[in-house]
Amino acid sequence: MTEKIQRFIRGYVRIRVRTVSYDRFLNICALHGFYIWDLTPKENAYELNISIKDFRKLRPLARKTGAHIRIVKKRGLPFWLFRNRHRKAFAVGFLGGSALLFLFSFFIWNIEINGNRSASAEVIYRYLKEEKATYGTLKNTIDCKKLQSDLRKKFPDFLWVSAKIKGTSLLIDVKENDIGDLTQKELPESDLIAGSGGVIESIVTRKGVPQVQVGDRVKKGDLLVSSEIPIFNDEKEVTGYQYCGADADIFIRTVYEYQDEFPLIYEEKVYTGKEKSGLLFQIGSRIFSWRPKEGTYKTFDLVTEERQFGFSRYFKLPFFYGRMRMREYRLVKKRYSPAEAAARMQEQMEKNMEKIQEKGVQIFENDVKIETDEKSCSAKGQFTLIQRTGKRVERTRTDS
């Protein structure tokens, strides 16, 4: 996209070339570093695009090689300005629009957040708004280093934050604090406790004193690895303690109760094919819309498609445009057969299982049964899960 804009600003011509040896002509272009594109055969000749600067250098070389060149089209800003040189109002409008674009380039109009899991994008947007680093903020008023530090303080699960400004976009990349991500030097004096109840499946301790072993049943909040390491003398007596940041890989087996149900009789939308469209335009926070009259259809879906105007991914402007579609439908009552109901319930259960597994949890055993009666289809049972545990809590020393 940026390359196309640069070509348009500098201007280029599309030429038709006739010569005895096209290979020789192209070799000459390559030898002199001419950049050509969109080379296509056309009526016993070849057409190609070349910049104005290279075209001026090409003509004397073409005469020497016997190549016949004819300009087919002139494209780009220089030619456009020349054609409209007598249109004063148009020129004023063009210059005004260019000045407006230049002015908008000093503000943030797009925010991208990547890598966040524990905090939703909406929560982060709200925080950025509080910190005056949101849409419409002057770029030079945003201190990216301070913003990175503030985000880490506000969201403790953010291990690493990168904030940078590119064009009119504020790009925020986040790495969250998974267990074991911190090095030993970075770990504060802290214990590891159980985030949920269950049976210890495995424990590998790197730092600290384990308080449980494989097979132990623990409750939420129980101490798993202590940061208090006893110091013994030659007589095996405790003479003191040293403290560390407890560090371990601990997996726990837990039971998750699963239950879901839906009725066999349901209403399905059947679209009639009738549709009306409207327009949407937004400048900053102000929305202008021309939507179809709601009394047109008794039941309908209103679908909005919106896009932000910009020249590239990083250069966005505070203009949004789109359309609204009002699609008529009617509701038809239907009934699932036992096989259809079971298949739908199975599909719902698999989607829920995928959401669980996305969090890094392993489903060890599935003991859920699907049953169908005259009125509904239900699923009830248990999942046995194996998941990482070990919530870090900073230790408060009791010694004097």
Disulfide bonds with the S-S distance in Angstrom:
none
